[in-house]
Amino acid sequence: MQQSKRGAENYEVAASFRRTMGGIVPTLKVIRLSDKRVIYPFRGCADMPLCEDAQSAKNFAEVYGWQLVNGDIAVPE
């Protein structure tokens, strides 16, 4: 019997950014690997904020992604 993954290793956080006419926007996708559930983005989620540069956008997305992972670990759906 294979034990299911628990903890942060059960998640994939893909953080990046995209350039828009208005500025640089973080992009994020968070997937729970054990069941392939997309944790983020989800229907009705708020837009990501504009950032000053590409690195700060990517950093914002990564930090936010791991906050979502920690929340899902604490209170899984």
OpenMM code with the backbone's topology and positions (N, CA, C; nanometers):
from openmm import Vec3, app, unit

residues = "MET GLN GLN SER LYS ARG GLY ALA GLU ASN TYR GLU VAL ALA ALA SER PHE ARG ARG THR MET GLY GLY ILE VAL PRO THR LEU LYS VAL ILE ARG LEU SER ASP LYS ARG VAL ILE TYR PRO PHE ARG GLY CYS ALA ASP MET PRO LEU CYS GLU ASP ALA GLN SER ALA LYS ASN PHE ALA GLU VAL TYR GLY TRP GLN LEU VAL ASN GLY ASP ILE ALA VAL PRO GLU".split()
positions = [
    Vec3(0.0854, -0.1182, 0.0000),
    Vec3(0.0000, 0.0000, 0.0000),
    Vec3(0.0898, 0.1242, 0.0000),
    Vec3(0.0680, 0.2105, -0.0976),
    Vec3(0.1497, 0.3324, -0.1080),
    Vec3(0.0930, 0.4413, -0.0179),
    Vec3(0.1803, 0.5025, 0.0587),
    Vec3(0.1383, 0.6106, 0.1468),
    Vec3(0.1252, 0.7389, 0.0655),
    Vec3(0.0151, 0.8125, 0.0856),
    Vec3(-0.0031, 0.9372, 0.0117),
    Vec3(0.0906, 1.0441, 0.0665),
    Vec3(0.1287, 1.1351, -0.0216),
    Vec3(0.2174, 1.2438, 0.0190),
    Vec3(0.1441, 1.3385, 0.1124),
    Vec3(0.2162, 1.3879, 0.2083),
    Vec3(0.1609, 1.4870, 0.3011),
    Vec3(0.2591, 1.6018, 0.3074),
    Vec3(0.2080, 1.7172, 0.3376),
    Vec3(0.2955, 1.8318, 0.3528),
    Vec3(0.3244, 1.9009, 0.2213),
    Vec3(0.4210, 1.9909, 0.2269),
    Vec3(0.4516, 2.0785, 0.1143),
    Vec3(0.4973, 2.0025, -0.0101),
    Vec3(0.5568, 1.8834, 0.0065),
    Vec3(0.6018, 1.8087, -0.1112),
    Vec3(0.4856, 1.7575, -0.1966),
    Vec3(0.3639, 1.7686, -0.1453),
    Vec3(0.2442, 1.7273, -0.2175),
    Vec3(0.1886, 1.8397, -0.3065),
    Vec3(0.2614, 1.9492, -0.3190),
    Vec3(0.2115, 2.0649, -0.3938),
    Vec3(0.3141, 2.1116, -0.4964),
    Vec3(0.2624, 2.1633, -0.6052),
    Vec3(0.3463, 2.2293, -0.7050),
    Vec3(0.3045, 2.3760, -0.7093),
    Vec3(0.4005, 2.4651, -0.6889),
    Vec3(0.3745, 2.6096, -0.6944),
    Vec3(0.4532, 2.6640, -0.8135),
    Vec3(0.3804, 2.7116, -0.9138),
    Vec3(0.4431, 2.7686, -1.0337),
    Vec3(0.4198, 2.9199, -1.0317),
    Vec3(0.5225, 2.9940, -0.9962),
    Vec3(0.5137, 3.1396, -0.9846),
    Vec3(0.5909, 3.2048, -1.0978),
    Vec3(0.5290, 3.3050, -1.1583),
    Vec3(0.5945, 3.3784, -1.2660),
    Vec3(0.5328, 3.5180, -1.2733),
    Vec3(0.5386, 3.5787, -1.3914),
    Vec3(0.4820, 3.7117, -1.4108),
    Vec3(0.4484, 3.7285, -1.5579),
    Vec3(0.3668, 3.8290, -1.5856),
    Vec3(0.3415, 3.8658, -1.7243),
    Vec3(0.3394, 4.0162, -1.7350),
    Vec3(0.3827, 4.0642, -1.8486),
    Vec3(0.3820, 4.2083, -1.8740),
    Vec3(0.2492, 4.2453, -1.9391),
    Vec3(0.1900, 4.3535, -1.8919),
    Vec3(0.0652, 4.4034, -1.9480),
    Vec3(0.0827, 4.5509, -1.9816),
    Vec3(-0.0184, 4.6079, -2.0445),
    Vec3(-0.0147, 4.7513, -2.0744),
    Vec3(-0.0049, 4.8326, -1.9454),
    Vec3(-0.0643, 4.7822, -1.8369),
    Vec3(-0.0649, 4.8543, -1.7110),
    Vec3(0.0572, 4.8328, -1.6240),
    Vec3(0.1349, 4.7302, -1.6533),
    Vec3(0.2522, 4.7009, -1.5720),
    Vec3(0.2823, 4.5531, -1.5685),
    Vec3(0.3461, 4.5096, -1.4640),
    Vec3(0.3868, 4.3705, -1.4484),
    Vec3(0.2989, 4.3046, -1.3422),
    Vec3(0.2400, 4.1907, -1.3790),
    Vec3(0.1440, 4.1224, -1.2933),
    Vec3(0.1967, 3.9835, -1.2585),
    Vec3(0.1921, 3.9453, -1.1306),
    Vec3(0.2310, 3.8099, -1.0921),
    Vec3(0.1351, 3.7071, -1.1539),
    Vec3(0.1862, 3.5898, -1.1850),
    Vec3(0.1012, 3.4774, -1.2253),
    Vec3(0.1333, 3.3607, -1.1335),
    Vec3(0.0321, 3.2798, -1.1087),
    Vec3(0.0478, 3.1729, -1.0114),
    Vec3(-0.0432, 3.0566, -1.0454),
    Vec3(0.0092, 2.9362, -1.0274),
    Vec3(-0.0721, 2.8151, -1.0334),
    Vec3(-0.0232, 2.7247, -0.9220),
    Vec3(-0.1177, 2.6775, -0.8399),
    Vec3(-0.0870, 2.5879, -0.7289),
    Vec3(-0.1694, 2.4613, -0.7475),
    Vec3(-0.1017, 2.3470, -0.7499),
    Vec3(-0.1684, 2.2189, -0.7700),
    Vec3(-0.1340, 2.1261, -0.6546),
    Vec3(-0.2379, 2.0605, -0.6004),
    Vec3(-0.2160, 1.9544, -0.5011),
    Vec3(-0.1929, 1.8267, -0.5815),
    Vec3(-0.0736, 1.7714, -0.5727),
    Vec3(-0.0324, 1.6616, -0.6587),
    Vec3(-0.1054, 1.5304, -0.6326),
    Vec3(-0.1434, 1.5031, -0.5101),
    Vec3(-0.2054, 1.3746, -0.4771),
    Vec3(-0.3361, 1.3519, -0.5524),
    Vec3(-0.4114, 1.4574, -0.5782),
    Vec3(-0.5384, 1.4418, -0.6500),
    Vec3(-0.5491, 1.5348, -0.7718),
    Vec3(-0.4383, 1.6020, -0.8047),
    Vec3(-0.4305, 1.6927, -0.9207),
    Vec3(-0.5283, 1.8103, -0.9109),
    Vec3(-0.5687, 1.8436, -0.7910),
    Vec3(-0.6628, 1.9553, -0.7723),
    Vec3(-0.5892, 2.0883, -0.7843),
    Vec3(-0.6481, 2.1780, -0.8630),
    Vec3(-0.5935, 2.3130, -0.8768),
    Vec3(-0.6431, 2.3951, -0.7575),
    Vec3(-0.5491, 2.4371, -0.6749),
    Vec3(-0.5809, 2.5177, -0.5571),
    Vec3(-0.5930, 2.6654, -0.5962),
    Vec3(-0.5103, 2.7071, -0.6922),
    Vec3(-0.5136, 2.8447, -0.7415),
    Vec3(-0.4673, 2.8435, -0.8858),
    Vec3(-0.5306, 2.9142, -0.9747),
    Vec3(-0.6423, 3.0066, -0.9541),
    Vec3(-0.7735, 2.9311, -0.9428),
    Vec3(-0.8684, 2.9946, -0.8804),
    Vec3(-1.0022, 2.9378, -0.8645),
    Vec3(-1.1032, 3.0416, -0.9083),
    Vec3(-1.2214, 2.9962, -0.9385),
    Vec3(-1.3282, 3.0865, -0.9831),
    Vec3(-1.3547, 3.1922, -0.8761),
    Vec3(-1.3523, 3.3170, -0.9178),
    Vec3(-1.3814, 3.4263, -0.8267),
    Vec3(-1.2617, 3.4790, -0.7492),
    Vec3(-1.1415, 3.4275, -0.7762),
    Vec3(-1.0252, 3.4770, -0.7026),
    Vec3(-0.9943, 3.6208, -0.7456),
    Vec3(-0.9388, 3.6950, -0.6543),
    Vec3(-0.9049, 3.8351, -0.6813),
    Vec3(-0.7896, 3.8429, -0.7806),
    Vec3(-0.7849, 3.9523, -0.8550),
    Vec3(-0.6732, 3.9756, -0.9459),
    Vec3(-0.5457, 3.9981, -0.8666),
    Vec3(-0.4355, 3.9615, -0.9251),
    Vec3(-0.3055, 3.9877, -0.8642),
    Vec3(-0.2741, 4.1365, -0.8800),
    Vec3(-0.1959, 4.1918, -0.7882),
    Vec3(-0.1631, 4.3349, -0.7948),
    Vec3(-0.0556, 4.3646, -0.9001),
    Vec3(-0.0515, 4.4882, -0.9442),
    Vec3(0.0586, 4.5324, -1.0305),
    Vec3(0.1842, 4.5436, -0.9445),
    Vec3(0.2980, 4.5089, -1.0028),
    Vec3(0.4256, 4.5158, -0.9314),
    Vec3(0.5222, 4.6068, -1.0057),
    Vec3(0.6246, 4.6520, -0.9341),
    Vec3(0.7231, 4.7444, -0.9908),
    Vec3(0.8136, 4.6788, -1.0945),
    Vec3(0.8477, 4.5517, -1.0711),
    Vec3(0.9381, 4.4842, -1.1643),
    Vec3(0.9082, 4.3347, -1.1651),
    Vec3(0.9720, 4.2657, -1.2582),
    Vec3(0.9466, 4.1233, -1.2774),
    Vec3(0.9820, 4.0414, -1.1536),
    Vec3(1.0949, 4.0705, -1.0911),
    Vec3(1.1372, 3.9921, -0.9746),
    Vec3(1.0416, 4.0082, -0.8580),
    Vec3(0.9943, 4.1298, -0.8319),
    Vec3(0.9000, 4.1483, -0.7212),
    Vec3(0.7658, 4.0816, -0.7523),
    Vec3(0.7265, 4.0775, -0.8791),
    Vec3(0.6032, 4.0086, -0.9171),
    Vec3(0.6158, 3.8586, -0.8926),
    Vec3(0.7278, 3.8016, -0.9339),
    Vec3(0.7498, 3.6584, -0.9144),
    Vec3(0.7591, 3.6255, -0.7656),
    Vec3(0.8281, 3.7092, -0.6899),
    Vec3(0.8381, 3.6880, -0.5446),
    Vec3(0.7014, 3.6930, -0.4785),
    Vec3(0.6190, 3.7911, -0.5178),
    Vec3(0.4843, 3.8020, -0.4620),
    Vec3(0.4061, 3.6737, -0.4878),
    Vec3(0.4093, 3.6262, -0.6126),
    Vec3(0.3348, 3.5058, -0.6492),
    Vec3(0.3831, 3.3838, -0.5702),
    Vec3(0.5131, 3.3703, -0.5547),
    Vec3(0.5678, 3.2552, -0.4832),
    Vec3(0.5280, 3.2569, -0.3356),
    Vec3(0.5405, 3.3718, -0.2717),
    Vec3(0.5027, 3.3828, -0.1299),
    Vec3(0.3534, 3.3544, -0.1129),
    Vec3(0.2716, 3.4122, -0.1991),
    Vec3(0.1273, 3.3901, -0.1912),
    Vec3(0.0943, 3.2424, -0.2157),
    Vec3(0.1614, 3.1822, -0.3113),
    Vec3(0.1384, 3.0412, -0.3396),
    Vec3(0.1660, 2.9524, -0.2206),
    Vec3(0.2778, 2.9761, -0.1516),
    Vec3(0.3100, 2.8934, -0.0350),
    Vec3(0.2169, 2.9225, 0.0822),
    Vec3(0.1628, 3.0442, 0.0903),
    Vec3(0.0602, 3.0725, 0.1920),
    Vec3(-0.0644, 2.9886, 0.1647),
    Vec3(-0.1020, 2.9773, 0.0369),
    Vec3(-0.2170, 2.8941, 0.0006),
    Vec3(-0.1903, 2.7468, 0.0316),
    Vec3(-0.0693, 2.7005, 0.0045),
    Vec3(-0.0319, 2.5623, 0.0367),
    Vec3(-0.0447, 2.5388, 0.1865),
    Vec3(0.0111, 2.6274, 0.2664),
    Vec3(0.0031, 2.6121, 0.4117),
    Vec3(-0.1400, 2.6115, 0.4604),
    Vec3(-0.2242, 2.6962, 0.4006),
    Vec3(-0.3653, 2.6973, 0.4366),
    Vec3(-0.4357, 2.5676, 0.3990),
    Vec3(-0.4025, 2.5128, 0.2823),
    Vec3(-0.4651, 2.3876, 0.2397),
    Vec3(-0.4186, 2.2702, 0.3254),
    Vec3(-0.2930, 2.2735, 0.3662),
    Vec3(-0.2438, 2.1679, 0.4563),
    Vec3(-0.3165, 2.1743, 0.5902),
    Vec3(-0.3361, 2.2964, 0.6407),
    Vec3(-0.4026, 2.3136, 0.7704),
    Vec3(-0.5500, 2.2763, 0.7641),
    Vec3(-0.6162, 2.3132, 0.6530),
    Vec3(-0.7605, 2.2902, 0.6390),
    Vec3(-0.7871, 2.2401, 0.4974),
    Vec3(-0.7608, 2.1129, 0.4704),
    Vec3(-0.7829, 2.0600, 0.3360),
    Vec3(-0.9318, 2.0540, 0.3012),
    Vec3(-0.9605, 2.0676, 0.1735),
    Vec3(-1.1011, 2.0579, 0.1309),
    Vec3(-1.1441, 1.9133, 0.1256),
] * unit.nanometer
topology = app.Topology()
chain = topology.addChain("A")
for resn in residues:
    res = topology.addResidue(resn, chain)
    for name in ("N", "CA", "C"):
        topology.addAtom(name, app.Element.getBySymbol(name[0]), res)
